[in-house]
Amino acid sequence: MQKMKTRRAAAKRFTVTGSGKIKRNKAYKSHILEKKSPKRKRNLRKATMMLAADKKRAIKCLPYA
């Protein structure tokens, strides 16, 4: 029986925590940063947990999750 392959794009973007939640980085922080306030840019640096609706899709891409 073959092993399930991990989707490498998803593996580079998401990490699975010990409790099984999926951690992700926030979007909108790579360019056009001049018009964004320092507070907004600071909050975009922080990682956050993936919502349950999206988690189901991510688990299909990450068989070890």
C-alpha positions, 0 to 999 in steps of 0.5 A: 500500500502506498503512503499518502503524499503531503502537499508541499505547498500546504506543509510550508504554510501551516504547522500542526500544534500539539492539540491538533489545531493548525497554525497559519500566518496572516495575509496582506503583509508582503507589499503596499505597506506604506499606507498600512498603519504600524499597529496593523502591520504589527498585528499582521506579524502574529500567527493565528489559528485556522478556522474549523471550516478551513481546517477540514480542507487543510487536513486533506493536504497534510496527512500527518495532521 
